[in-house]
Amino acid sequence: MRNEKLTKSIAEGRVDTLFRLAKSRTLANMATDRLSRRYIGIAESIISHYRVGRNTHIKMEVCKKCKSILVPGMNCSVRLASNTGYRVILCICGEEKHLFYR
């Protein structure tokens, strides 16, 4: 591919835009809807097709199972496991995500 850097930068911009749209849609509706999940699905297909690395905020704020934006208190719950140094995010679909904070 001749302009690999250009296509990757365009793909990263589109992924960021789709993620922002999904997050604003989720926060505006106070619930996860089909359109925001579709935005995340399109962003993940762009990431896999153009082999663009996922940003850490996308990894932390998206559920792997149901593809919804995780907003604490709205569609997920958060608890801290202080003795082991990680936080557990439990989505409404039942998926758990463990993120270290130490």
N, C-alpha and C positions, 0 to 999 in steps of 0.2 A: 504494500500500500504506500502510495507516495506521500500523503499528508497524514501520517498516523498520529502525530501530535495534535494536529488540528481537529481530527475526528474525535480523539479522546477528550479534548477540552470541550468540544461541543456536546459530547455525550455526558460529561460531568455536569455541565451547565443545565442540561435537560433533566438529569436526575435530581439535581438540587431544586429546580423549579417544580417538578412533580412532587417532591417531598414537601416543599412549602405549601403547595396547593392542598395536599392531603391533610396536612396538619391544620391549616386554617379552616378547612371544611369540617374537620372533626371538632375543633374548638367552637366553631360557629353553631353547629347543630347539637352540641353537647352529647353526641353519640357517634359511634362509628357507622358510616353508611356504606353502601355498595360503591359509590363513586370514589370515595377516598381509598377503599381497598383496591379498586381498579387502578388508581394512580400509582399505588405502591407496586402492584403487579407489573405495570408498564415500566416503572423505574427499575425493577429487578430484571426484567427481560433486557433492557438497555445495558445494565451492568454486566450481565452474562454474555451478551452478544459482542459488545465492544471491549470486553475484558478490562473494565474500569474497576478500580478498587472501591470497596464500600467505605464511606466515611464512618467514623466512630459514632457520630450522633444518629446516623441511620441504623446502625447495628443496635444501639441501645434503646431506641425509641420505637422500633417496629417489632411486632410479634411474628415469630417465624411460622407459626401454625396458621393463624387466621389473617395475617397480613394487615393488622389494624395498628394505628398509631396508639402507643401506650401513654395515657394521661392518668397520673395517679389520682385516685378518688373518683374518677369517672368510669373508666373501664378496666382498671387494674388496681391492685393493692400492693403496697411496698412494706417490707419489714426488714429490719437489720439483724443480722446474726453477728453480734459484736465479738463473740469469742473466736470466731473464725475469720472475721474481717470481710464479709461480703454482704451484699444486699440481695434480697430475693424479691423479684417482681412477678406477681401472679396475675395473669391475664384472665378475663372472664371466660375464655374458652378452655381454661385449665392448664395452659402452658406456663411453665416456670422458667424464669431467666435469672441466672446468678451472675452478678457483677461484683468484682472485687473493688474495694475502696481503700485498701491499705497499700 
